[in-house]
Amino acid sequence: MSMPWFVSERPKPEMSTRPISVGCLIYAQMDQIDFTGPFEILSRMPDTAVTVVGKELGPIQDVQGLQLTPDVSIAEVGTFDVLVVPGGYGQQPLMHDEEVLGLIRKQVQAERLLFSVCTGALLCGAAGVLAGRQATTHWSARHLLPHYGAALVDARVVVDGNIISAAGVTAGLDAALALVSLLRGEAAAQEIQLAIEYAPNPIFDSGTPEKAPAEVLQSFQRRYESIGTTREAEAIRYAEKEADPESHQQRKALIS
Amino acid sequence: MSMPWFVSERPKPEMSTRPISVGCLIYAQMDQIDFTGPFEILSRMPDTAVTVVGKELGPIQDVQGLQLTPDVSIAEVGTFDVLVVPGGYGQQPLMHDEEVLGLIRKQVQAERLLFSVCTGALLCGAAGVLAGRQATTHWSARHLLPHYGAALVDARVVVDGNIISAAGVTAGLDAALALVSLLRGEAAAQEIQLAIEYAPNPIFDSGTPEKAPAEVLQSFQRRYESIGTTREAEAIRYAEKEADPESHQQRKALIS
């Protein structure tokens, strides 16, 4: 099993007694628990206000049809102490969305915390903020991180300075708990874990490609082949553009 | 650690290749992940349609302010193959809500599957359907189950015939995975587990009162004392009413 979490040499997020603002991006065709998992935990962090941010006001549907409604639109917000960027199928259509990428860049430029879950890391990559950083993402997309200039770390949760990344989907729960422990201390995180009875005990151990039965892995790979191919082509395009000195300078100007 | 799941002597839910309908009840002040956890897994079950059911149409807010919108109102629905009943603070105001209790009773009368998460089990208890059944609920409410005629089982997931109950909050993920394995087979459940990278690895082991540090448990107990007292008083009222032969006959007539 990979490490529960990896904390890099960069200064990690600091304990604080100030009020904390958390913004959670939501968008059509996302994977809802990438967001509702961290929401469950971060909304219980002491003295914390969570705001749900949509591209537009009005409800969206997640990839399985769950209706979620933002509190505000991107146009109305600046930065947050923590910005949560979930993943899922709907991440792909946003890879060139300047409004979404701009929200992510602003957050990192302001040296505030960026928290990606699952393929939300690819959106962060497309925003250019993962260059030179250590990160993780859904296991099926990990090999794509280097195209965005990031170094893959084999951990369920990666904390690299102000960028926290969670592996696939349900790893957002573990990452959120880790983040609470950094920002508000271990006891605060442990009390939330107790409140939500987070003593996971699945009847199978099939949550990673190393542990899943071979035929289960093959079935998954057939089902996800199309989105996998699309994501890979996108990552290669990004890397090729970055290899061009002029494009690289343009992107660098955007994020610094 | 308690067992991952307990399956009683009653005939357990059967494998099926028929389409499956799942209804998920949502209500104000509920705990959203009691619902979004099972939704994540059950919506990925092969050939399954999930419908989100509210008391009324129109959005509700969970206990931390997350906006959730039902697809239909209770008045519009009958029974489902599976009915998910989540818990949370908002369960208490519904303990005498005949519309909600009626939805739960209809499900059990039709011998279809009832799936409670966390204190959703107390709603099932109030509906009268847990009498003589084995069940579990959030650890802070387990001692209340006998007041509803149920036998408490120390397991994260309890399958007693057509009634499946999950322990607190995040146990809904484990219970949903177990239910998929029963209805669609192990490989289907394992593939969902792989897709959502459900290989949980929290940095602490503080999710049960036995494991949490003493001061964390005490802090939780202070914070939840009020709702705990209210739930206990409600359970005792129920038991006293059931002890009255006339009330008992009335309730029995409702559920048979």
Interface residues (C-beta under 8 A of the other chain):
Chain A: M1 S2 P4 W5 D31 Q32 I33 T36 G37 F39 E40 S43 R44 V50 V52 P59 Q64 G65 L66 Q67 L68 T69 D71 C118 H138 W139 R156 V157 A167 G168 V169 T170 A171 L173 D174 L177 A178 S181 E186 A187 A189 Q190 E191 Q193 L194 A195 I196 E197 Y198 A199 P200 N201 P202 I203 F204 D205 S206 G207 T208 P209 K211 A212 P213 E215 V216 L217 S219 F220 R223 Y224
Chain B: M1 S2 P4 W5 D31 Q32 I33 T36 G37 F39 E40 S43 R44 V50 V52 P59 Q64 G65 L66 Q67 L68 T69 D71 C118 H138 W139 R156 V157 A167 G168 V169 T170 A171 L173 D174 L177 A178 S181 E186 A187 A189 Q190 E191 Q193 L194 A195 I196 E197 Y198 A199 P200 N201 P202 I203 F204 D205 S206 G207 T208 P209 K211 A212 P213 E215 V216 L217 S219 F220 R223 Y224
